[in-house]
Amino acid sequence: MKLLLTSGGVTNASIRTSLEQLLGKPISQCRALCVPTAQWGHPMCGPSSVQGFLAAAPDWRHFSGLGWKSLGVLELTALPTVDRERWVPWVREADALLVDGGDATYLGHWMRESGLADLLPDLPETVWVGVSAGSMVLTPRIGTYFVEWQDAPDDRTLGLVDFAIFPHLNAFSTNTMADAERWAADVGIPAYAIDEQTAIVVVDGSVEVVSEGEWRRLNP
């Protein structure tokens, strides 16, 4: 897959340009599937926030509200009860997967349970657009700092990339650079602290940071 890993979505012209380069065509010509699953695992999310994401409400103007040709829904908790012959073509036909935030360990669990995690290597042209936990789920671990799902066995996630992500830098009083440094020391692998104006692009193992804001690479 081609990865656009963000904290707050496609929030500026630089990130939008990167997204359209990954897609190979304008957003208005692309079909996207919305993946809201991570929200169910986080205590601050629920029906109203999921509805806002899926309806491309104003708060999601940098994500589902970017002007996609079409938006569909891929709810991972439902997929184990649906024949693969039905849902795999839905995924293959999409230009992008829009994977929203919430709890990354919950999302990782359902990516494995649903079979989506196993399908990702067979989607070389699909663009994964992650916000917050939707980006963090592809890292090896997120640190106990970000685990909100009560049933999470630990902080491990899918490990499709070899670095960790500290999102929402300076967006909250508990997400300062000093907080990121303490978190990185606990995680113990290379990491990026990124704000809402920053994205990490990963294509064929090559990593590029695209930013009109603040970010920092943190080494263990």
Backbone hydrogen bonds, N-H to C=O, Kabsch-Sander energy under -0.5 kcal/mol:
donor,donor_aa,acceptor,acceptor_aa,energy
2,K,126,T,-2.5
3,L,202,V,-2.6
4,L,128,W,-3.2
5,L,200,I,-3.1
6,T,4,L,-0.7
6,T,130,G,-2.1
7,S,198,T,-0.9
10,V,62,H,-3.3
11,T,9,G,-1.5
16,R,12,N,-2.2
17,T,13,A,-2.4
18,S,14,S,-1.9
19,L,15,I,-2.4
20,E,16,R,-2.5
21,Q,17,T,-1.9
22,L,18,S,-2.1
23,L,19,L,-2.5
24,G,20,E,-1.9
25,K,20,E,-0.7
29,Q,26,P,-1.9
30,C,27,I,-2.1
32,A,70,S,-2.4
33,L,96,A,-2.1
34,C,72,G,-3.4
35,V,98,L,-3.3
39,Q,36,P,-2.0
40,W,37,T,-1.4
41,G,38,A,-1.2
42,H,39,Q,-1.6
45,C,42,H,-1.8
50,V,46,G,-2.5
51,Q,47,P,-2.4
52,G,48,S,-2.0
53,F,49,S,-1.9
54,L,50,V,-2.5
55,A,51,Q,-2.3
56,A,53,F,-1.1
57,A,52,G,-2.7
60,W,57,A,-2.5
61,R,58,P,-1.7
63,F,60,W,-2.0
65,G,60,W,-2.9
66,L,63,F,-1.0
69,K,27,I,-0.9
69,K,30,C,-2.0
70,S,30,C,-1.1
72,G,32,A,-2.0
74,L,34,C,-3.1
76,L,74,L,-0.8
78,A,75,E,-1.4
79,L,75,E,-0.7
79,L,76,L,-0.6
81,T,78,A,-1.8
82,V,79,L,-2.1
86,R,83,D,-1.9
87,W,83,D,-1.6
88,V,84,R,-2.4
90,W,86,R,-0.7
91,V,87,W,-1.7
92,R,88,V,-2.5
93,E,89,P,-2.0
94,A,90,W,-0.6
94,A,91,V,-1.1
95,D,31,R,-2.3
96,A,31,R,-1.6
97,L,127,V,-2.4
98,L,33,L,-3.1
98,L,96,A,-0.5
99,V,97,L,-0.8
99,V,129,V,-2.6
100,D,35,V,-2.0
100,D,98,L,-0.7
103,D,38,A,-2.0
104,A,102,G,-0.5
107,L,103,D,-2.1
108,G,104,A,-2.6
109,H,105,T,-2.1
110,W,106,Y,-2.1
111,M,107,L,-2.0
112,R,108,G,-1.9
113,E,109,H,-2.7
114,S,110,W,-2.1
115,G,111,M,-0.9
117,A,111,M,-2.3
119,L,115,G,-1.1
120,L,116,L,-1.3
122,D,119,L,-2.0
123,L,120,L,-2.0
126,T,123,L,-0.8
127,V,95,D,-2.2
128,W,2,K,-3.2
128,W,126,T,-0.6
129,V,97,L,-3.0
129,V,127,V,-0.7
130,G,4,L,-2.3
130,G,128,W,-0.7
131,V,99,V,-2.2
132,S,6,T,-1.6
134,G,131,V,-2.7
135,S,132,S,-2.1
136,M,132,S,-2.6
137,V,133,A,-2.0
138,L,135,S,-1.4
139,T,136,M,-2.0
142,I,155,D,-2.1
146,F,143,G,-1.8
147,V,144,T,-1.1
148,E,146,F,-0.6
152,A,149,W,-1.7
157,T,140,P,-2.3
158,L,137,V,-2.3
159,G,139,T,-2.1
160,L,138,L,-1.3
161,V,138,L,-2.1
164,A,190,P,-2.2
166,F,192,Y,-3.0
169,L,194,I,-2.4
170,N,175,N,-3.7
171,A,168,H,-2.2
172,F,168,H,-0.7
175,N,172,F,-1.7
180,A,176,T,-2.2
181,E,177,M,-2.3
182,R,178,A,-2.0
183,W,179,D,-2.5
184,A,180,A,-2.7
185,A,181,E,-1.8
186,D,182,R,-1.4
187,V,183,W,-2.4
188,G,184,A,-2.5
191,A,218,L,-2.4
192,Y,164,A,-2.1
193,A,216,R,-2.8
194,I,166,F,-2.5
194,I,192,Y,-0.6
195,D,214,E,-1.4
198,T,195,D,-1.5
199,A,210,V,-2.8
200,I,5,L,-2.7
201,V,199,A,-0.5
201,V,208,E,-3.4
202,V,3,L,-2.1
203,V,206,S,-2.0
206,S,203,V,-2.2
208,E,201,V,-2.5
210,V,199,A,-2.9
210,V,208,E,-0.5
211,S,209,V,-0.5
212,E,197,Q,-2.2
216,R,193,A,-2.0
218,L,191,A,-3.2
219,N,217,R,-0.5
